Amino acid sequence: MLLREFFIDQIDEKQVWARKGKSVTRRYRCGSGRRKGRIVSKMQQCYAPLNIKQSVRLKQTKKKLGAKMARKANKTKRTNPASKRLKQLNRRR
């Protein structure tokens, strides 16, 4: 028996496909919690406490390299075969 069977209306994470390197894996999109809307590998991560040090470091990095990171991500999404497959798989849902 799964925990989600008891708490159907409270747990609203949906399974989606996500890219891991050049392959495609199953992940969860958080429907609630601190990470609402984010894709995580385990459902428990939606409700895990935040790592403040890590989040501050990411904000600093985004200030320095934000535009460069965005350009690189967009290029990957256009050219990587796994990213193209991912769009198709998630579109059907």
N, C-alpha and C positions, 0 to 999 in steps of 0.2 A: 504494500500500500504506500502511496506517495503522499508527501505532506501537502502538495497542492490540491489533493482531493478533499482535504478538510477545509482549506482556506481558499476556495475557488475565487470568491469575490475580492479577496485582499491581495492575492499574488497575481499581478497582471503583466508579468514578463513574457515577452514573445520570443520565439526562436527565430533567429535570422542567420544568414550566411555572412561570414567575414573573412578577410584575407589574412593569411599567416604566411608571410614570405611569398612564395609563388604558388601556394596551394590555398584551397578554400576549406574552411572549417565551420562547424555550427557554434553559434554564440547566442547570447541573450541580450535583448534590449530592455533596459530597466524602465518599468512603468511607473515606479514610485521610489521614494528614498532620496538620498543625497545625490545620487548619480542618475536621476531621471533623464531618459533619452539617450544615455550613453550605452555603448555596446561593451559587454563584459563577458569573460569566459565562464564564470560561475554565478549563479543567482545570488549567492551569499554576498558577493562584492557590492551589490546595490545598496546594502545596508551597513557596510563596513565603515569604521571611522576614517576620517580623512587624515592623510599624512601631511601636516602643515609645511614641514621643511621641503617636501617634494613639490607641493603646489607653489610655494614661493619661488623655488628654483625654476619651475616651468614658466612662471610669469616673467621672470627676468630674461630667460632665453627667448621667449616670444617677443619681448620688447626689442631685443637685439636682432633676432633673425626671423621675425614673423613673416615678412613678405617673401623671403627666400624659402622658408619652409613651405609656404602656400604654393609657390611656383613649382617646387619639387614634387609636392603631393599631387598637384594637378597633372603634371607630366606623367607621373606613375599611373594615375587613374586612366589616362588616355592610352598609354602604351603597354602596360603590363597585361598579359593575357588573363591572369587570374582576376584582375579588376574588371575586365570586360565580362567575364563569366559571372562574376558577382552581381553586376548590375542586372543581368538577365534573370538570375535566380531569385533575387529579392523583389523584382518587379512583379512576379507572378503571385506574390503573397498578398 
